[in-house]
Amino acid sequence: MNSKTKPLHVLMADDDPFITSLYRDILIRSDVRVDTVQNGEEALKFLQSTVPDLLVLDINMPRIDGSAVLRYIREQSSCPDLPVIVLSNVCSEEFVERINRLRPSRFLIKYDYPPNRVVQTIMEVLDTLRKGETVPATQPTISPAPQPAAPGSMPDLLQHLEQTSSIEEQRSILLEIYRIIQPALRTLGGANPLSMAFQFGCSAEQCFEQWYARESLLSPWARRLLCTVETSAEYWNQRINEGAAMSALLLISNEEDEQRRLQRGMLERPGWTPLVVAREDSALDIIEGNSISLIVWRAKRFGAARKILKRIRELERVSQMKVLFLLPEQDADQWLEEIYDTKAFALPHEVSAPELLAAVYGEWRLMPTHPV
Amino acid sequence: MYEFLFEAVGGDVNAVRAVLSTFFESSRKQLEEMRSALTTGDAQRLNYAAHQLAGGLVTCGMSDLSQQARNLEQRALHEPVADLAGEVEHIATTLQQAEMNCDADLSRVDKNRKS
């Protein structure tokens, strides 16, 4: 660079001191003046007194995040056209769309841009600025969603799922598949058989056929997924056959017919003691005072159940207690989120009393989401 | 593993060593933050620390470990925090090994680049 030329000035806003020190050291060696800040609040304060030639901006930062900083720059600051390179490791489509509306000059996702390419991009932008030209905005690259178990497309994941015999790995792949298909599931309307079947490993085909008759809504791979999560009754039967360990069942339901039929059904089964409460808030005392092996919970409104749910989750971690939820379609998303990845099972609310008994006896082939 | 870092700093092995030293120091703090979040059951804090660590890891070229941190970042929001202690310790151990092997790895990459 010509020694008479004023060095270009870059502000780096990133809460990770490693990232700021890395790029600062590299840029300084290229005769670029660099200032660093560690959160959005500091960035805004800095910008109120000094306008750099370029801002390299992380998004997920404490206090004020990068998107708010970028919005402020574009909408309220004295430098609405300031070139901004967003450097982030958040890459959901929703996020990308949101940031895009704020017209970043470049959008670099750390998973796609190793440091040499980040440096190269910063240098390209600085070269453009040195020529006195404006920096046009470019479209971002969207990384795929996290791939915890088996990177690749849906067919790859399904293939991997079939090949692996590790329960933990299967669970991890299924989690990934669920994350990928979740948006589509939501468009089908809240909790649906596929998400139930996936999340809780309950008899997928039966759940699907009984609850949703609209098979055509599911693609071939989704059907295949349903078959894959179909698992043996071995675990559940084993638990039931342990007898003493499965001695008490608590039904939380205010449906009298269900109460009566379940009680009768369970009493026909030696070694079981059915307990019934109609209200969720009454259930807590019973749970605390008895060694409950299985709770069948006909869940109603989500809000009212949080307290008991919290306690159940605590007990679940230290005991062999299992919970079988009968979930309503209304509020189902909230329920699913709350009981996601617990040891719970779930069936749709519409399940009838005989079907419920069948489920408890293992004929519906329930299995836990966690191996015990 | 460190090829991109070498390229970013202009091929200077000492510069890469300095960068990695900063990174390992920074990552130790993030891991401490995660352990603290596990103790207090703070899912948001765990999510945030894992997010930070994932960004640093991928920048250093440790993509697989970054993926694990990214996975942990997501799981922190959906699973009981206490259940994730194993994952945190796994990442910590792997990072510790990477730090122990750092000099040897850097020498190897440097040698390959020069040859």
Boltz contact constraints between the chains, C-beta under 6 A:
constraints:
  - contact:
      token1: [A, 16]
      token2: [B, 52]
      max_distance: 6.0
  - contact:
      token1: [A, 16]
      token2: [B, 56]
      max_distance: 6.0
  - contact:
      token1: [A, 17]
      token2: [B, 26]
      max_distance: 6.0
  - contact:
      token1: [A, 18]
      token2: [B, 22]
      max_distance: 6.0
  - contact:
      token1: [A, 18]
      token2: [B, 23]
      max_distance: 6.0
  - contact:
      token1: [A, 18]
      token2: [B, 26]
      max_distance: 6.0
  - contact:
      token1: [A, 18]
      token2: [B, 56]
      max_distance: 6.0
  - contact:
      token1: [A, 21]
      token2: [B, 22]
      max_distance: 6.0
  - contact:
      token1: [A, 22]
      token2: [B, 19]
      max_distance: 6.0
  - contact:
      token1: [A, 26]
      token2: [B, 9]
      max_distance: 6.0
  - contact:
      token1: [A, 60]
      token2: [B, 51]
      max_distance: 6.0
  - contact:
      token1: [A, 89]
      token2: [B, 54]
      max_distance: 6.0
  - contact:
      token1: [A, 89]
      token2: [B, 55]
      max_distance: 6.0
  - contact:
      token1: [A, 110]
      token2: [B, 55]
      max_distance: 6.0
  - contact:
      token1: [A, 110]
      token2: [B, 58]
      max_distance: 6.0
  - contact:
      token1: [A, 111]
      token2: [B, 58]
      max_distance: 6.0
  - contact:
      token1: [A, 114]
      token2: [B, 4]
      max_distance: 6.0
  - contact:
      token1: [A, 115]
      token2: [B, 4]
      max_distance: 6.0
  - contact:
      token1: [A, 115]
      token2: [B, 5]
      max_distance: 6.0
  - contact:
      token1: [A, 115]
      token2: [B, 8]
      max_distance: 6.0
  - contact:
      token1: [A, 115]
      token2: [B, 59]
      max_distance: 6.0
  - contact:
      token1: [A, 116]
      token2: [B, 4]
      max_distance: 6.0
  - contact:
      token1: [A, 116]
      token2: [B, 7]
      max_distance: 6.0
  - contact:
      token1: [A, 116]
      token2: [B, 8]
      max_distance: 6.0
  - contact:
      token1: [A, 119]
      token2: [B, 8]
      max_distance: 6.0
  - contact:
      token1: [A, 146]
      token2: [B, 70]
      max_distance: 6.0
  - contact:
      token1: [A, 146]
      token2: [B, 71]
      max_distance: 6.0
  - contact:
      token1: [A, 146]
      token2: [B, 74]
      max_distance: 6.0
  - contact:
      token1: [A, 148]
      token2: [B, 71]
      max_distance: 6.0
  - contact:
      token1: [A, 340]
      token2: [B, 78]
      max_distance: 6.0
  - contact:
      token1: [A, 341]
      token2: [B, 79]
      max_distance: 6.0
